[in-house]
């Protein structure tokens, strides 16, 4: 017990000290940014030193707690990275750095930044990424979207070859303004050798992730005036069918201020920012480019702003498909488990009159029951249901139904089906549970059992289901199951007069 208590105390102390270090650093950065706006001219080295010193003081405290020799650590850090002056090249000049594509005269809705580099074995996912975005962006929407491809490889011969291929394959979109190709000038990069080896990373990995930070910073600065919002992608992802609708709807649904919206749970994929924040974000990343990976830096950037919370959209709108990382020798099989390629409803001719869908099964995150019934993209996803639990459709007005289809599971989650369940209908609503909004209805009529995770009921107008007005539908789980339950679609058709 004493050892466990001591470990807990040590962890708590480190968390507090680490948080204080970040707070000091971010406040120093805010101060230096304010001085710049007021006309003062603090040097880049001075800004960086102020920030790093505040973090170093507390870092050394942590090291002392662990019995590390402080002077040796400071000497090591000075020799490995502190001699490198920070780099702040200022605003990126779009005209000077654009390789292909025509600029638009007015701001659009969204710019999408995609850095691309050469991978081993000549693996190239960029065409798949671009074709996915083209396929899923209507011609009308293309006028409000700009895809910015950053040639981020340090090999100029490779960049020239890739730009030629892009010109040959996508000239239509380059000429329309839907696509632009840019390249980072060599002078934009600070030294990438002899950097700090934080997180026990190798020199190769430190160089790789530090360069990534510079590339993202360049993209942010370049795209700062292109559109209202900016979306970060990678060159090895695909988009869902209605990704742009999902982004618009999620932005419009926000009821509080925000700094970042997330459309994928993975790394730095599908992260959305307001373009008005991009230059500040670019400057921040440039100051700390060698300290940590960009997705870590983004989290610290969000903490310095008043609106510290980010919001995750589910299901995810983008999926990672790359197997070969841009870091030499690194293989990765990262996939977003919440991605759904197509959220289009299968039964577009169903009536689905106004109704509330509820359940007493534990819901997973934002995958609420209503999503399986409404026209809004999504589905109902719940944790392993138990026998007796159920989900309900409570119609606003009682209706005569001629057909009902309920499908569970999906292409991405084929095992998350209702293994054993029944469908019932009732004409009589007694009350509604105030805790979970599930209805109490009486005199249920059994309509059938689920088979292979699906049920379909069809009757003639004056018979069976069509012979009475339905107020409640109830799907009951009849046996405990280990797998989760995903209800992809609930479709109903009414009797036509």
C-alpha positions as CSV (number, residue, x, y, z in Angstrom):
1,X,0.0,0.0,0.0
2,X,2.8,2.4,0.9
3,X,4.6,1.8,-2.5
4,X,1.3,2.2,-4.4
5,X,0.6,5.4,-2.5
6,X,4.1,6.7,-3.3
7,X,3.8,6.0,-7.0
8,X,0.4,7.7,-7.1
9,X,1.9,10.8,-5.3
10,X,4.9,10.8,-7.7
11,X,2.6,10.7,-10.8
12,X,0.4,13.4,-9.4
13,X,3.3,15.7,-8.7
14,X,4.7,15.1,-12.2
15,X,1.4,15.9,-13.8
16,X,1.0,19.1,-11.9
17,X,4.6,20.2,-12.7
18,X,4.2,19.3,-16.3
19,X,0.9,21.3,-16.6
20,X,2.6,24.2,-14.9
21,X,5.5,24.0,-17.4
22,X,3.0,24.1,-20.4
23,X,1.1,27.0,-18.8
24,X,4.3,29.0,-18.3
25,X,5.5,28.3,-21.9
26,X,2.2,29.2,-23.5
27,X,1.8,32.4,-21.5
28,X,5.3,33.4,-22.6
29,X,4.3,32.7,-26.2
30,X,1.1,34.8,-25.8
31,X,3.2,37.7,-24.3
32,X,5.7,37.6,-27.2
33,X,2.9,37.5,-29.8
34,X,1.3,40.5,-28.1
35,X,4.5,42.4,-28.2
36,X,4.7,41.7,-31.9
37,X,1.2,43.1,-32.5
38,X,2.1,46.2,-30.5
39,X,5.0,46.9,-32.7
40,X,7.8,45.5,-30.5
41,X,10.4,43.3,-32.2
42,X,11.6,40.5,-29.9
43,X,14.0,38.2,-31.7
44,X,13.0,34.7,-32.6
45,X,15.8,33.4,-30.5
46,X,14.5,35.5,-27.5
47,X,11.0,34.2,-27.9
48,X,12.1,30.6,-28.1
49,X,14.6,30.9,-25.2
50,X,11.8,32.4,-23.0
51,X,9.6,29.5,-23.8
52,X,12.2,26.8,-23.5
53,X,13.6,28.2,-20.3
54,X,10.2,28.0,-18.5
55,X,9.8,24.4,-19.6
56,X,13.4,23.5,-18.7
57,X,13.2,24.8,-15.2
58,X,10.3,22.5,-14.4
59,X,11.8,19.7,-16.4
60,X,14.9,19.9,-14.3
61,X,12.8,19.7,-11.2
62,X,11.3,16.5,-12.4
63,X,14.8,15.1,-13.2
64,X,16.0,16.0,-9.7
65,X,13.1,14.0,-8.3
66,X,14.3,11.0,-10.3
67,X,17.9,11.4,-9.1
68,X,19.3,12.6,-12.5
69,X,22.4,14.8,-12.6
70,X,21.0,18.2,-13.5
71,X,24.2,19.7,-14.9
72,X,24.8,16.7,-17.1
73,X,21.3,17.0,-18.5
74,X,21.6,20.7,-19.2
75,X,25.0,20.2,-20.9
76,X,23.5,17.4,-23.0
77,X,20.6,19.5,-24.1
78,X,22.8,22.4,-24.9
79,X,25.0,20.3,-27.1
80,X,22.2,18.4,-28.8
81,X,19.8,21.2,-29.7
82,X,19.9,24.5,-27.9
83,X,22.6,25.8,-30.2
84,X,20.0,25.6,-33.0
85,X,18.3,29.0,-33.4
86,X,14.6,28.9,-34.0
87,X,13.2,29.7,-37.3
88,X,10.3,32.1,-38.0
89,X,10.3,32.9,-41.7
90,X,7.1,34.9,-41.4
91,X,4.1,34.7,-43.8
92,X,4.3,32.3,-46.8
93,X,4.1,34.0,-50.1
94,X,1.5,32.0,-52.1
95,X,2.6,33.4,-55.5
96,X,6.2,32.5,-55.0
97,X,5.5,29.0,-53.7
98,X,2.7,27.8,-55.9
99,X,3.9,25.3,-58.5
100,X,0.6,24.4,-60.2
101,X,-3.0,25.5,-60.1
102,X,-4.9,28.8,-60.5
103,X,-5.8,30.9,-57.4
104,X,-9.4,31.9,-56.8
105,X,-10.5,35.5,-56.5
106,X,-12.7,34.9,-53.5
107,X,-12.5,32.9,-50.4
108,X,-14.2,29.5,-50.4
109,X,-15.7,27.4,-47.7
110,X,-12.9,24.8,-47.2
111,X,-9.2,24.3,-48.0
112,X,-7.7,20.8,-47.6
113,X,-4.0,20.5,-47.0
114,X,-2.2,17.3,-48.1
115,X,1.5,17.0,-47.7
116,X,3.1,14.2,-49.7
117,X,6.5,12.6,-49.7
118,X,8.2,9.7,-51.3
119,X,7.8,6.3,-49.7
120,X,10.0,3.2,-49.9
121,X,9.2,0.6,-52.7
122,X,7.7,3.6,-54.7
123,X,4.4,3.1,-52.9
124,X,2.1,6.0,-53.8
125,X,-1.3,6.5,-52.2
126,X,-1.8,10.1,-53.4
127,X,-3.9,9.3,-56.4
128,X,-6.2,7.2,-54.3
129,X,-6.6,10.1,-51.9
130,X,-7.3,12.7,-54.6
131,X,-9.7,10.5,-56.6
132,X,-11.7,9.8,-53.4
133,X,-12.0,13.5,-52.8
134,X,-12.9,14.2,-56.4
135,X,-15.5,11.4,-56.4
136,X,-17.1,12.6,-53.2
137,X,-17.1,16.4,-54.0
138,X,-19.9,17.5,-56.3
139,X,-19.1,20.0,-59.1
140,X,-21.0,22.7,-57.3
141,X,-19.0,22.1,-54.1
142,X,-15.7,22.0,-55.9
143,X,-16.2,25.8,-56.4
144,X,-16.0,26.2,-52.6
145,X,-13.2,23.7,-51.9
146,X,-9.5,24.0,-52.6
147,X,-7.2,21.0,-52.3
148,X,-3.6,22.1,-51.6
149,X,-1.0,19.4,-52.3
150,X,2.4,20.1,-50.7
151,X,5.4,18.6,-52.4
152,X,7.2,18.0,-49.2
153,X,10.0,15.6,-50.3
154,X,13.6,16.9,-49.9
155,X,14.4,15.3,-53.3
156,X,13.7,17.9,-56.0
157,X,13.9,15.3,-58.8
158,X,11.1,13.4,-57.1
159,X,9.0,16.5,-56.6
160,X,9.4,17.5,-60.3
161,X,8.4,14.0,-61.5
162,X,5.3,14.0,-59.1
163,X,4.2,17.5,-60.2
164,X,4.4,16.4,-63.8
165,X,2.2,13.4,-63.0
166,X,-0.3,15.6,-61.2
167,X,-0.4,18.1,-64.1
168,X,-1.1,15.2,-66.5
169,X,-3.8,13.5,-64.4
170,X,-5.6,16.5,-62.8
171,X,-5.2,19.4,-65.2
172,X,-8.9,20.0,-65.3
173,X,-9.0,20.5,-61.5
174,X,-5.8,22.6,-61.5
175,X,-7.3,25.0,-64.0
176,X,-10.6,25.3,-62.2
177,X,-9.0,26.2,-58.9
178,X,-10.1,23.0,-57.2
179,X,-6.5,21.9,-56.8
180,X,-3.2,23.7,-56.2
181,X,0.3,22.3,-55.9
182,X,2.9,24.1,-53.7
183,X,6.4,23.4,-52.7
184,X,8.3,24.5,-49.6
185,X,11.4,26.5,-50.4
186,X,14.6,25.2,-48.9
187,X,15.2,28.4,-46.9
188,X,12.0,27.7,-45.0
189,X,13.5,24.7,-43.2
190,X,15.6,25.3,-40.1
191,X,18.5,22.8,-39.4
192,X,17.2,19.3,-39.2
193,X,20.4,17.7,-37.9
194,X,21.5,17.4,-34.3
195,X,18.1,18.0,-32.9
196,X,16.9,17.1,-29.4
197,X,16.1,13.4,-28.9
198,X,13.0,13.7,-26.8
199,X,10.8,10.7,-26.1
200,X,13.9,8.5,-26.6
201,X,13.4,8.9,-30.4
202,X,16.3,8.0,-32.7
203,X,17.9,10.9,-34.7
204,X,16.2,9.6,-37.8
205,X,12.8,9.7,-36.2
206,X,13.4,13.2,-34.7
207,X,14.4,14.5,-38.1
208,X,11.3,13.0,-39.7
209,X,8.8,14.3,-37.2
210,X,10.5,17.7,-37.0
211,X,10.4,18.1,-40.7
212,X,6.7,17.1,-40.6
213,X,6.1,20.0,-38.2
214,X,7.7,22.4,-40.6
215,X,5.7,21.1,-43.5
216,X,2.4,21.5,-41.6
217,X,3.5,25.0,-40.6
218,X,4.1,25.9,-44.2
219,X,0.7,24.6,-45.2
220,X,-1.1,26.5,-42.5
221,X,0.5,29.8,-43.5
222,X,-0.1,29.2,-47.2
223,X,-3.8,28.4,-46.7
224,X,-4.5,31.2,-44.2
225,X,-6.5,33.3,-46.7
226,X,-7.9,30.6,-49.0
227,X,-11.1,29.8,-47.3
228,X,-13.2,30.0,-44.1
229,X,-12.1,26.7,-42.7
230,X,-9.0,24.4,-43.1
231,X,-8.9,20.6,-43.0
232,X,-5.8,18.6,-42.5
233,X,-5.4,15.3,-44.3
234,X,-2.5,13.0,-45.2
235,X,-1.7,11.6,-48.6
236,X,-2.9,8.1,-47.7
237,X,-6.5,8.5,-46.7
238,X,-9.9,8.1,-48.3
239,X,-13.1,10.1,-47.6
240,X,-16.6,9.0,-46.9
241,X,-19.3,9.6,-49.5
242,X,-20.8,12.7,-47.9
243,X,-17.8,14.1,-46.1
244,X,-18.5,17.7,-47.0
245,X,-22.1,17.5,-45.8
246,X,-20.9,16.0,-42.6
247,X,-18.4,18.8,-42.0
248,X,-20.9,21.5,-42.8
249,X,-23.6,20.0,-40.5
250,X,-21.1,19.4,-37.7
251,X,-19.9,23.0,-37.8
252,X,-23.5,24.3,-37.8
253,X,-24.5,22.1,-34.9
254,X,-21.9,23.5,-32.6
255,X,-23.5,25.5,-29.7
256,X,-20.3,26.7,-28.1
257,X,-17.0,28.2,-29.3
258,X,-14.4,25.8,-30.6
259,X,-10.8,25.8,-31.9
260,X,-10.6,22.3,-33.5
261,X,-13.2,19.9,-34.8
262,X,-12.1,16.3,-35.4
263,X,-13.4,14.1,-38.2
264,X,-11.2,11.1,-37.6
265,X,-9.9,9.6,-34.3
266,X,-6.4,9.0,-35.8
267,X,-3.4,11.3,-35.3
268,X,-3.5,14.4,-37.4
269,X,-6.0,13.2,-40.0
270,X,-9.3,15.0,-40.4
271,X,-8.6,17.9,-38.1
272,X,-10.5,21.1,-38.9
273,X,-9.5,24.7,-37.9
274,X,-10.8,28.1,-38.6
275,X,-8.5,29.8,-41.2
276,X,-8.3,32.8,-38.9
277,X,-6.2,30.6,-36.5
278,X,-3.8,29.2,-39.0
279,X,-1.0,31.7,-38.9
280,X,-0.9,31.7,-35.1
281,X,-0.8,27.9,-35.3
282,X,2.0,28.0,-37.9
283,X,4.1,30.3,-35.7
284,X,3.5,28.1,-32.7
285,X,4.6,24.9,-34.4
286,X,7.7,26.6,-35.9
287,X,8.8,27.6,-32.4
288,X,8.5,24.0,-31.1
289,X,9.2,22.0,-34.2
290,X,11.9,19.9,-32.7
291,X,10.3,19.4,-29.3
292,X,7.5,16.9,-30.1
293,X,5.3,15.5,-32.9
294,X,2.8,17.8,-34.5
295,X,-0.3,16.1,-33.1
296,X,1.1,16.7,-29.6
297,X,1.8,20.4,-30.3
298,X,-1.7,20.9,-31.6
299,X,-3.1,19.8,-28.2
300,X,-0.9,22.3,-26.4
301,X,-1.9,25.0,-28.9
302,X,-5.6,24.4,-28.1
303,X,-4.9,24.6,-24.4
304,X,-3.5,28.1,-24.7
305,X,-6.8,29.4,-26.3
306,X,-10.0,30.1,-24.3
307,X,-11.9,27.4,-26.2
308,X,-9.8,24.4,-25.1
309,X,-12.2,21.6,-26.0
310,X,-12.1,19.8,-29.3
311,X,-15.2,18.0,-30.6
312,X,-15.1,14.6,-32.4
313,X,-17.6,13.8,-35.1
314,X,-18.8,10.2,-35.2
315,X,-18.8,8.2,-37.4
316,X,-15.4,9.3,-38.8
317,X,-15.4,10.8,-42.3
318,X,-11.9,9.8,-43.3
319,X,-10.0,6.5,-43.2
320,X,-6.3,5.8,-43.2
321,X,-5.3,3.3,-45.9
322,X,-1.5,3.5,-46.0
323,X,0.6,0.5,-44.9
324,X,4.1,2.0,-45.6
325,X,4.9,5.1,-43.5
326,X,6.9,8.0,-44.9
327,X,9.4,7.2,-42.1
328,X,11.8,4.7,-43.7
329,X,11.3,1.2,-42.4
330,X,8.1,1.9,-40.5
331,X,5.1,-0.3,-41.3
332,X,1.7,0.7,-40.0
333,X,-1.8,-0.8,-40.1
334,X,-3.7,2.1,-38.5
335,X,-7.4,2.1,-39.3
336,X,-10.2,4.2,-37.9
337,X,-12.7,1.8,-36.4
338,X,-15.5,4.5,-36.6
339,X,-15.2,5.1,-40.3
340,X,-18.1,4.3,-42.6
341,X,-17.5,4.5,-46.4
342,X,-21.1,5.2,-47.3
343,X,-23.8,6.6,-45.0
344,X,-26.4,6.6,-47.8
345,X,-29.7,5.1,-46.8
346,X,-30.4,1.9,-48.6
347,X,-34.2,2.3,-48.6
348,X,-34.6,5.8,-50.1
349,X,-38.3,5.2,-50.9
350,X,-39.4,4.6,-47.3
351,X,-41.7,7.1,-45.6
352,X,-40.3,7.1,-42.1
353,X,-43.0,9.4,-40.6
354,X,-42.0,11.6,-37.7
355,X,-41.0,9.4,-34.7
356,X,-38.7,9.3,-31.7
357,X,-36.3,6.3,-31.4
358,X,-35.1,5.4,-27.9
359,X,-33.5,2.5,-26.1
360,X,-32.5,1.1,-22.7
361,X,-29.3,-0.5,-24.1
362,X,-26.1,1.4,-23.2
363,X,-25.3,3.7,-26.2
364,X,-21.7,4.0,-27.5
365,X,-20.6,7.6,-27.7
366,X,-22.6,9.7,-30.2
367,X,-24.2,6.7,-32.0
368,X,-27.8,7.5,-30.9
369,X,-30.8,5.4,-31.8
370,X,-32.4,8.2,-33.8
371,X,-29.5,8.0,-36.4
372,X,-30.8,4.7,-37.7
373,X,-34.2,6.2,-38.5
374,X,-33.6,9.8,-39.5
375,X,-32.2,11.1,-42.7
376,X,-29.1,12.4,-40.8
377,X,-26.0,10.4,-41.7
378,X,-25.1,7.8,-39.1
379,X,-26.3,4.7,-37.3
380,X,-27.2,3.4,-33.8
381,X,-24.4,1.6,-32.0
382,X,-24.7,0.0,-28.6
383,X,-22.7,-2.1,-26.2
384,X,-23.4,-5.8,-25.8
385,X,-27.1,-6.0,-25.2
386,X,-28.7,-8.3,-22.6
387,X,-31.9,-10.3,-22.9
388,X,-34.9,-8.1,-22.2
389,X,-33.3,-4.9,-23.3
390,X,-34.9,-3.2,-26.3
391,X,-35.1,-0.2,-28.6
392,X,-38.3,1.5,-29.6
393,X,-39.9,3.6,-32.4
394,X,-42.6,5.9,-31.0
395,X,-44.6,7.6,-33.8
396,X,-45.7,11.1,-33.3
397,X,-49.1,10.2,-34.8
398,X,-50.3,6.6,-35.0
399,X,-50.0,5.3,-38.6
400,X,-50.9,2.3,-40.6
401,X,-47.8,0.5,-41.9
402,X,-47.5,-1.7,-44.9
403,X,-43.8,-2.6,-44.6
404,X,-41.0,-2.6,-42.0
405,X,-37.3,-3.3,-42.6
406,X,-34.7,-3.3,-39.8
407,X,-31.0,-4.1,-40.7
408,X,-28.2,-4.6,-38.2
409,X,-24.4,-4.8,-38.7
410,X,-22.4,-3.1,-41.5
411,X,-19.6,-3.7,-43.9
412,X,-17.1,-2.3,-41.5
413,X,-18.6,-4.2,-38.5
414,X,-20.3,-7.3,-39.9
415,X,-20.5,-9.2,-36.6
416,X,-22.3,-6.4,-34.7
417,X,-25.7,-7.8,-35.5
418,X,-28.7,-8.6,-33.4
419,X,-28.3,-12.3,-33.0
420,X,-31.6,-13.0,-31.3
421,X,-34.5,-10.6,-31.3
422,X,-38.2,-10.0,-32.0
423,X,-40.2,-7.2,-33.5
424,X,-43.6,-6.2,-32.1
425,X,-46.1,-3.4,-32.7
426,X,-48.7,-1.7,-30.4
427,X,-51.5,0.7,-30.9
428,X,-51.7,1.9,-27.3
429,X,-49.2,4.2,-25.6
430,X,-49.6,4.3,-21.8
431,X,-46.7,6.5,-20.7
432,X,-43.1,7.5,-21.4
433,X,-40.1,6.8,-19.0
434,X,-38.7,10.1,-18.0
435,X,-35.2,8.7,-17.5
436,X,-34.5,7.2,-20.9
437,X,-37.6,8.3,-22.9
438,X,-38.6,4.8,-23.7
439,X,-42.4,4.3,-24.1
440,X,-44.6,2.0,-22.2
441,X,-47.1,0.5,-24.7
442,X,-49.7,-2.3,-24.2
443,X,-51.1,-5.2,-26.2
444,X,-48.1,-5.8,-28.4
445,X,-48.5,-7.9,-31.5
446,X,-45.5,-10.0,-32.5
447,X,-44.5,-9.4,-36.1
448,X,-41.6,-11.7,-36.4
449,X,-38.0,-12.7,-35.4
450,X,-34.7,-11.5,-36.6
451,X,-32.8,-13.8,-39.0
452,X,-29.1,-13.1,-39.7
453,X,-29.4,-9.7,-38.1
454,X,-32.4,-8.6,-40.2
455,X,-36.1,-8.5,-40.2
456,X,-38.6,-7.5,-42.9
457,X,-42.4,-7.5,-42.5
458,X,-44.8,-6.9,-45.5
459,X,-48.6,-7.0,-45.3
460,X,-51.5,-6.0,-47.5
461,X,-53.4,-2.8,-46.6
462,X,-56.3,-4.4,-44.7
463,X,-54.5,-7.4,-43.2
464,X,-52.1,-8.0,-40.3
465,X,-49.9,-5.0,-39.7
466,X,-51.9,-2.8,-42.0
467,X,-55.2,-3.6,-40.2
468,X,-54.5,-1.2,-37.3
469,X,-52.8,2.1,-36.5
470,X,-49.4,1.6,-35.0
471,X,-48.1,3.9,-32.2
472,X,-45.1,1.9,-31.0
473,X,-42.6,-0.5,-32.5
474,X,-40.5,-2.5,-30.2
475,X,-37.4,-4.6,-30.9
476,X,-36.5,-6.9,-27.9
477,X,-33.2,-8.7,-27.4
478,X,-34.2,-12.3,-26.5
479,X,-30.7,-13.6,-25.5
480,X,-27.6,-12.1,-24.1
481,X,-24.9,-11.5,-26.7
482,X,-21.2,-10.7,-26.4
483,X,-20.8,-8.7,-29.6
484,X,-22.1,-5.1,-29.8
485,X,-25.2,-4.1,-31.7
486,X,-25.1,-1.8,-34.7
487,X,-28.5,-0.9,-36.1
488,X,-27.7,0.5,-39.6
489,X,-31.2,1.3,-40.8
490,X,-34.9,1.3,-39.7
491,X,-37.2,1.9,-42.6
492,X,-41.0,1.9,-42.6
493,X,-43.6,2.4,-45.2
494,X,-47.1,3.7,-44.6
495,X,-50.4,2.5,-46.1
496,X,-51.3,4.7,-49.0
497,X,-54.9,5.9,-49.1
